[in-house]
């Protein structure tokens, strides 16, 4: 590498971009401090990662010994916590609508007498299912209680007839279910959601930082200075301006992975070096997308709005909260144009099933292919700059 190349070209653009980054605290804040804040936010927002003690109510219309036992059983289940015992459903419904509770169990009038008389009776369960995760936990908590309640009358009859407990269990539940929650046995929401949610937010920050970095040069008429520093080669300009951001974002990625998998001990089936490598590939792909989108229409206000929308759609197409293959076929195909989609698929395999390369190699190729967009963006920007120069 000779002195002339060091003096002007790629490294000159890198040096110029570093000076721009340090010229205003806001630039470093958006590129470094805010991503670190997002990392802290995403790793602490879910608390200890477990949903428990969800407030519920009991509508006790019977006010009997059995109904009070049911209330005590509900209080003993870890998923739910009885905060109110009311006499009618109107009060419980008002509490549900105001989100003081997320479900209630209705014990009907004469429930104990009907059970003792071997009459058919029922318990009604109402729960808020607009919040799917909370609703699932409330349902599970109540079902755990209802299973015990349903077996109690049979248990009492069996004891009277002298039938042993094991026989009663086989009659009540002839099929035993052995459930094994794979890949997240602790049912920890933090481990499951914090990692992908951080990267969904991080990709928006990457897109905005890269687009703004190029857009401000055009807006302030400084693109000519960049070209002079880069020996009038757009390749040097594009790669040189992107390089400091890639280093910063990659440093944040390394820190985030060490924090999550080594310090917080999130589940990781593969090597941390493998997942860091995928993260760097994702950063490069996201930077390429940002530069390409900017090259199509290099107008800063408009492209910032468009990139914000692109990043927000990426949050949906990542498939974290809703499976992509359950979407309409058109949207499932559209998701392939978002790097975050391939990143989430690959990191899911690396986190939960390290020996599954055969299932994600296509996503790896697609993620790497996004870097071709840098070449297209360079050509487009070069032609647009020449056209503007000749027009001027």
MOBELRA-V667125 format. One record per backbone hydrogen bond with DSSP energy under -0.5 kcal/mol. CO is the residue of the C=O (numbers start at 1). NH is the residue of the N-H. E is the energy in kcal/mol with one decimal. If there is no record, write none. Layout:
co=CO nh=NH e=E
co=CO nh=NH e=E
This chain:
co=2 nh=6 e=-1.6
co=3 nh=7 e=-2.5
co=4 nh=8 e=-2.3
co=9 nh=13 e=-2.0
co=10 nh=14 e=-2.2
co=11 nh=15 e=-2.6
co=12 nh=16 e=-2.2
co=13 nh=17 e=-2.6
co=14 nh=18 e=-2.3
co=15 nh=19 e=-1.9
co=16 nh=20 e=-1.9
co=17 nh=21 e=-2.5
co=18 nh=22 e=-1.9
co=19 nh=23 e=-0.7
co=20 nh=23 e=-0.7
co=20 nh=24 e=-0.7
co=21 nh=28 e=-0.6
co=24 nh=27 e=-1.2
co=24 nh=28 e=-1.0
co=25 nh=29 e=-2.2
co=26 nh=30 e=-2.3
co=27 nh=31 e=-1.8
co=28 nh=32 e=-2.6
co=28 nh=33 e=-1.4
co=29 nh=34 e=-3.7
co=32 nh=36 e=-1.6
co=33 nh=37 e=-2.3
co=34 nh=38 e=-2.7
co=35 nh=39 e=-2.1
co=36 nh=40 e=-2.3
co=37 nh=41 e=-2.8
co=38 nh=42 e=-2.6
co=39 nh=43 e=-1.7
co=40 nh=44 e=-0.7
co=41 nh=44 e=-0.7
co=41 nh=45 e=-1.8
co=44 nh=47 e=-1.7
co=46 nh=49 e=-2.3
co=49 nh=189 e=-3.8
co=50 nh=52 e=-0.8
co=54 nh=81 e=-2.6
co=55 nh=102 e=-2.6
co=56 nh=83 e=-2.6
co=56 nh=84 e=-1.1
co=57 nh=105 e=-1.9
co=58 nh=60 e=-1.0
co=58 nh=86 e=-2.3
co=59 nh=61 e=-1.1
co=59 nh=107 e=-2.9
co=64 nh=68 e=-2.0
co=65 nh=69 e=-1.8
co=66 nh=70 e=-2.1
co=67 nh=71 e=-1.9
co=68 nh=72 e=-1.9
co=69 nh=73 e=-2.4
co=70 nh=74 e=-2.4
co=71 nh=75 e=-1.7
co=72 nh=76 e=-1.0
co=73 nh=76 e=-0.6
co=73 nh=77 e=-0.7
co=74 nh=77 e=-0.7
co=77 nh=80 e=-0.6
co=78 nh=53 e=-2.6
co=79 nh=54 e=-2.3
co=81 nh=56 e=-2.3
co=81 nh=83 e=-0.7
co=84 nh=58 e=-2.1
co=86 nh=60 e=-2.1
co=88 nh=92 e=-1.2
co=89 nh=93 e=-2.8
co=90 nh=94 e=-2.2
co=91 nh=95 e=-2.1
co=92 nh=96 e=-2.0
co=93 nh=97 e=-2.6
co=94 nh=98 e=-1.9
co=95 nh=100 e=-2.4
co=95 nh=101 e=-1.3
co=96 nh=99 e=-1.1
co=102 nh=128 e=-2.4
co=103 nh=57 e=-2.0
co=104 nh=126 e=-2.7
co=105 nh=59 e=-3.2
co=105 nh=107 e=-0.6
co=106 nh=108 e=-0.7
co=106 nh=124 e=-1.6
co=107 nh=61 e=-2.1
co=108 nh=111 e=-1.2
co=110 nh=114 e=-1.9
co=111 nh=115 e=-2.2
co=112 nh=116 e=-2.5
co=113 nh=117 e=-1.6
co=114 nh=119 e=-3.1
co=115 nh=118 e=-1.6
co=122 nh=108 e=-0.5
co=124 nh=106 e=-3.4
co=126 nh=104 e=-3.1
co=127 nh=129 e=-0.7
co=130 nh=132 e=-0.8
co=131 nh=135 e=-3.2
co=132 nh=136 e=-2.4
co=133 nh=137 e=-1.8
co=134 nh=138 e=-2.5
co=135 nh=139 e=-2.5
co=136 nh=140 e=-2.4
co=137 nh=141 e=-2.5
co=138 nh=142 e=-2.4
co=139 nh=143 e=-2.5
co=140 nh=144 e=-2.0
co=141 nh=145 e=-1.3
co=142 nh=146 e=-2.8
co=143 nh=147 e=-2.1
co=144 nh=148 e=-1.0
co=145 nh=149 e=-2.2
co=146 nh=150 e=-2.6
co=147 nh=151 e=-1.4
co=148 nh=152 e=-1.4
co=149 nh=153 e=-0.7
co=151 nh=155 e=-2.5
co=152 nh=156 e=-2.4
co=153 nh=157 e=-2.0
co=154 nh=158 e=-2.4
co=155 nh=159 e=-2.4
co=156 nh=160 e=-1.8
co=157 nh=161 e=-1.8
co=158 nh=162 e=-0.9
co=158 nh=163 e=-2.7
co=164 nh=168 e=-1.7
co=165 nh=169 e=-2.2
co=166 nh=170 e=-1.8
co=167 nh=171 e=-1.9
co=168 nh=172 e=-2.8
co=169 nh=173 e=-2.6
co=174 nh=176 e=-0.6
co=176 nh=178 e=-0.5
co=177 nh=179 e=-0.7
co=180 nh=182 e=-1.0
co=184 nh=187 e=-2.2
co=187 nh=189 e=-0.6
co=188 nh=192 e=-1.4
co=189 nh=193 e=-2.9
co=190 nh=194 e=-2.0
co=193 nh=197 e=-2.4
co=194 nh=198 e=-2.2
co=195 nh=199 e=-1.7
co=196 nh=200 e=-2.1
co=197 nh=201 e=-2.0
co=198 nh=202 e=-2.7
co=199 nh=203 e=-2.3
co=200 nh=204 e=-1.0
co=201 nh=205 e=-1.7
co=202 nh=206 e=-2.5
co=203 nh=207 e=-2.4
co=204 nh=208 e=-2.4
co=205 nh=209 e=-2.5
co=206 nh=210 e=-2.4
co=207 nh=211 e=-2.3
co=208 nh=212 e=-2.5
co=209 nh=213 e=-2.2
co=210 nh=214 e=-1.8
co=211 nh=215 e=-2.9
co=212 nh=216 e=-2.6
co=213 nh=217 e=-0.6
co=214 nh=218 e=-1.5
co=215 nh=219 e=-2.7
co=216 nh=220 e=-2.1
co=217 nh=222 e=-2.8
co=217 nh=223 e=-0.9
co=218 nh=221 e=-0.8
co=222 nh=226 e=-1.7
co=223 nh=227 e=-2.1
co=224 nh=228 e=-2.3
co=225 nh=229 e=-2.3
co=226 nh=230 e=-2.0
co=227 nh=232 e=-4.3
co=228 nh=231 e=-1.4
co=229 nh=9 e=-2.6
co=230 nh=233 e=-1.2
co=232 nh=234 e=-0.5
co=233 nh=237 e=-1.6
co=234 nh=238 e=-3.0
co=235 nh=239 e=-2.4
co=236 nh=240 e=-2.4
co=237 nh=241 e=-2.3
co=238 nh=242 e=-1.6
co=239 nh=243 e=-2.0
co=240 nh=244 e=-0.7
co=241 nh=245 e=-0.5
co=242 nh=246 e=-2.2
co=243 nh=247 e=-2.1
co=244 nh=248 e=-2.3
co=245 nh=249 e=-3.3
co=246 nh=250 e=-2.4
co=247 nh=251 e=-2.0
co=248 nh=252 e=-2.2
co=249 nh=253 e=-2.2
co=250 nh=254 e=-2.5
co=251 nh=255 e=-2.4
co=252 nh=256 e=-2.8
co=253 nh=257 e=-2.4
co=254 nh=258 e=-2.3
co=255 nh=259 e=-2.6
co=256 nh=260 e=-2.6
co=257 nh=261 e=-2.7
co=257 nh=262 e=-0.5
co=258 nh=262 e=-1.8
co=258 nh=263 e=-1.7
co=259 nh=264 e=-3.1
co=260 nh=266 e=-2.7
co=271 nh=275 e=-1.4
co=272 nh=276 e=-2.0
co=273 nh=277 e=-2.0
co=274 nh=278 e=-1.8
co=275 nh=279 e=-1.9
co=276 nh=280 e=-2.2
co=277 nh=281 e=-2.1
co=278 nh=282 e=-2.3
co=279 nh=283 e=-2.2
co=280 nh=284 e=-2.3
co=281 nh=285 e=-2.4
co=282 nh=286 e=-2.6
co=283 nh=287 e=-2.4
co=284 nh=288 e=-2.2
co=285 nh=289 e=-2.2
co=286 nh=290 e=-2.3
co=287 nh=291 e=-2.4
co=288 nh=292 e=-2.5
co=289 nh=293 e=-2.7
co=290 nh=294 e=-2.1
co=291 nh=295 e=-2.2
co=292 nh=296 e=-1.4
co=293 nh=297 e=-1.1
co=297 nh=299 e=-2.9
co=298 nh=300 e=-0.5
co=299 nh=303 e=-2.8
co=300 nh=304 e=-2.3
co=301 nh=305 e=-1.6
co=302 nh=306 e=-2.4
co=303 nh=307 e=-2.8
co=304 nh=308 e=-2.0
co=305 nh=309 e=-1.9
co=306 nh=310 e=-2.4
co=307 nh=311 e=-2.8
co=308 nh=312 e=-2.1
co=309 nh=313 e=-2.3
co=310 nh=314 e=-1.7
co=311 nh=315 e=-1.1
co=312 nh=316 e=-0.9
co=313 nh=316 e=-0.5
co=313 nh=317 e=-2.6
co=314 nh=318 e=-1.0
co=316 nh=319 e=-1.2
co=323 nh=326 e=-1.4
co=324 nh=327 e=-1.9
co=328 nh=331 e=-0.7
co=328 nh=332 e=-2.1
co=329 nh=333 e=-2.2
co=330 nh=334 e=-2.0
co=331 nh=335 e=-1.6
co=333 nh=336 e=-1.3
co=334 nh=337 e=-1.9
co=335 nh=338 e=-1.7
co=337 nh=339 e=-0.5
co=338 nh=341 e=-1.3
co=338 nh=342 e=-0.9
co=339 nh=343 e=-2.3
co=340 nh=344 e=-2.4
co=341 nh=345 e=-1.8
co=342 nh=346 e=-2.3
co=343 nh=347 e=-2.7
co=344 nh=348 e=-2.0
co=345 nh=349 e=-1.7
co=346 nh=350 e=-2.3
co=347 nh=351 e=-2.4
co=348 nh=352 e=-2.2
co=349 nh=353 e=-2.9
co=350 nh=269 e=-0.6
co=350 nh=270 e=-1.5
co=351 nh=269 e=-0.7
co=353 nh=356 e=-0.8
co=356 nh=359 e=-1.9
co=356 nh=360 e=-0.7
co=357 nh=360 e=-0.8
co=357 nh=361 e=-1.3
co=360 nh=364 e=-1.7
co=361 nh=365 e=-2.0
co=362 nh=366 e=-2.3
co=363 nh=367 e=-2.4
co=364 nh=368 e=-2.1
co=365 nh=369 e=-1.9
co=366 nh=370 e=-0.9
co=367 nh=370 e=-0.5
co=368 nh=371 e=-1.4
co=369 nh=372 e=-1.9
co=370 nh=373 e=-1.6
co=371 nh=374 e=-1.3
co=371 nh=375 e=-0.6
co=372 nh=375 e=-0.8
co=372 nh=376 e=-1.5
co=373 nh=377 e=-2.8
co=374 nh=378 e=-2.3
co=375 nh=379 e=-2.1
co=376 nh=380 e=-2.6
co=377 nh=381 e=-2.7
co=378 nh=382 e=-2.1
co=379 nh=383 e=-2.2
co=380 nh=384 e=-2.4
co=381 nh=385 e=-2.3
co=382 nh=386 e=-2.1
co=383 nh=387 e=-2.6
co=384 nh=388 e=-2.2
co=385 nh=389 e=-2.2
co=386 nh=390 e=-2.7
co=387 nh=391 e=-2.3
co=388 nh=392 e=-2.1
